[in-house]
Amino acid sequence: MSDTAWLEDFLPLMRCPDTHQPLRHATAEECAKLGVSAALTTQDGSQHFAIDDGIPILLPQASR
């Protein structure tokens, strides 16, 4: 698993490209539903963005 410690500094600044909601780390249950080991999600849980090799993929078409 990639080191994502750097992400903690930037997470408060990050927003969903579609809804502009703040992002948070997805829970283990949310990640299991998505079939990924790590992801970011919007505050309301409507959009999810996988973390691939330690980098969040924040492209609108990459949301689930």
JOSULTA-V622615 format. One record per pair of residues at least 24 apart in sequence whose ideal C-beta (glycine too) atoms are under 8 Angstrom apart, sorted by sequence separation. I is the first residue (numbers start at 1). GAP is how many residues later the second one is. If there is no record, write none. Layout:
i->I gap->GAP
i->I gap->GAP
This chain:
i->14 gap->26
i->16 gap->26
i->21 gap->26
i->23 gap->26
i->19 gap->27
i->19 gap->28
i->11 gap->29
i->18 gap->29
i->34 gap->30
i->16 gap->31
i->16 gap->33
i->23 gap->33
i->4 gap->34
i->1 gap->36
i->1 gap->37
i->17 gap->41
i->14 gap->42
i->16 gap->42
i->17 gap->42
i->18 gap->42
i->17 gap->43
i->7 gap->44
i->14 gap->44
i->18 gap->45
i->17 gap->46
i->4 gap->47
i->7 gap->47
i->16 gap->47
i->2 gap->49
i->7 gap->49
i->4 gap->50
i->2 gap->51
i->3 gap->51
i->2 gap->52
i->2 gap->53
